[in-house]
Amino acid sequence: MDQGKAREICERALSFASADEAEVLLQGGASALTRFANNCIEQNVNESGHTVSVRVVFGKKVGRASTNSFDDESLKKAVQTAELVARFQNDDEELLPMPGPQEYQEIANFVGATAEFSPTDRAEAVSGLVNRCRSEVDLTAAGIFSNERLHLALANSKGLFAYDRMTSAVFSATVMTGDSAGWAEDNNKDVAGIDLKGVADTAIDKGLKSREPVAVEPGEYTVVLEPAASGNLLIFLGWLAFGALAYQEGRSFLTGKLGQKVFGENITIEDNVYHELAGGLPFDFEGIPRQKVTLVEGGVARTVVHDRKTAKKAGAQTTGHGLPIPNTSGPIPLNMVMQTGDASVEDMIASTRKGILVTQFHYTNTVNPMKLMLTGMTRNGTFLIENGKVTKPVKNMRMTESLEKILNNVEMIGRDAVKRRGFFGGGLVVPALKVNNFTFSSGTDF
């Protein structure tokens, strides 16, 4: 759906509204995925669709309704339902008037070749890895190749109209033997930028080198976290610390700590949708342009991100990080970028007398949000480092550690950053990290 068609649908929906204010959120697209396991393709799926969500306001009363049909009757019914719902609501005394027209910085998020990538194209991309594993007695490949195209439009009765579209492609592969697994992944808005051979090489190499893992005692270790591992942890900062609503309600780790040094001096993090790898929307779900925001500078917590409601309460300006209204999360930084350093993963390993190399964490969850305490499991490639070399594979371990402690114990930061997908949506641009005194609380039998 191009911008012209999106605008026409939004304006048609708005024309049916009799409320004091009305807003239309149109979003949709197509998502396709090829899933492979046991060295063969097992599933192809392709889902497409669009949704119109209408929000109306009478005075201080708000109602919302949605439809996935765009004929006049369906749009009119959605508007009428939203208006009926609004009539029965209590007043929202903190409700702000809808904003008027805005100007947005263009972000080149859409690549036609990615949008048009076919099931045959995905099968051919997967075949390189699968055929290599078939040629070996003990290698089995599993994973996905996906591509999607998405678009979003936001319009209101004050004359605001925002539109953006984006594409993404992901190749994720796990290579298994009888007692080991290795993993690698690459993602890019341009499918031609996916490093198919690099993903295959890394997954196979880690799978082979992970055979016959040994157990190590739980405790504190120096760890080298590859970007997938560091990204899996750092994504929680956005949800647990840097949203203004959590800060104002006193449930953020940063409550009362802005302007203070909370992490090591080598830690600088910003939320920057305009970074070349970020790939996010140039506006938020209130139609406000997204701002580049420095969250942590030299270890000092500088600020949190705002939507219009939290900004008014704080006497500040919105940073353009609002989510669809209503929501209980408040504003969230969805495009965090960590400043890189000057080290390679090889440098980190070479400088470590005894430690653990971590490819990936999974099932990571919050233990104590106020202390940024997380727990999760290593996966698909965990190795012992001895005297500057990777010596043997290690059985998976559970980590239980605070992000505050982690980011105060970063010894080295990778020179190369990659885009990591966020488990809860969004994503971040993050390098590898070497961290001292990292706690593994228990081991496993695998």
Secondary structure as GFF3:
##gff-version 3
##sequence-region A 1 446
A	DSSP	alpha_helix	3	15	.	.	.	ID=ss1
A	DSSP	beta_strand	21	37	.	.	.	ID=ss2
A	DSSP	beta_strand	40	58	.	.	.	ID=ss3
A	DSSP	beta_strand	61	67	.	.	.	ID=ss4
A	DSSP	alpha_helix	72	87	.	.	.	ID=ss5
A	DSSP	alpha_helix	112	115	.	.	.	ID=ss6
A	DSSP	alpha_helix	119	134	.	.	.	ID=ss7
A	DSSP	beta_strand	140	156	.	.	.	ID=ss8
A	DSSP	beta_strand	161	176	.	.	.	ID=ss9
A	DSSP	beta_strand	181	188	.	.	.	ID=ss10
A	DSSP	three_ten_helix	191	193	.	.	.	ID=ss11
A	DSSP	alpha_helix	196	209	.	.	.	ID=ss12
A	DSSP	beta_strand	219	225	.	.	.	ID=ss13
A	DSSP	alpha_helix	227	240	.	.	.	ID=ss14
A	DSSP	alpha_helix	244	248	.	.	.	ID=ss15
A	DSSP	beta_strand	269	271	.	.	.	ID=ss16
A	DSSP	beta_strand	293	297	.	.	.	ID=ss17
A	DSSP	beta_strand	300	301	.	.	.	ID=ss18
A	DSSP	alpha_helix	308	314	.	.	.	ID=ss19
A	DSSP	beta_strand	335	338	.	.	.	ID=ss20
A	DSSP	alpha_helix	345	350	.	.	.	ID=ss21
A	DSSP	beta_strand	354	368	.	.	.	ID=ss22
A	DSSP	three_ten_helix	369	371	.	.	.	ID=ss23
A	DSSP	beta_strand	373	386	.	.	.	ID=ss24
A	DSSP	beta_strand	389	393	.	.	.	ID=ss25
A	DSSP	beta_strand	397	402	.	.	.	ID=ss26
A	DSSP	alpha_helix	403	406	.	.	.	ID=ss27
A	DSSP	beta_strand	410	421	.	.	.	ID=ss28
A	DSSP	beta_strand	427	443	.	.	.	ID=ss29
###
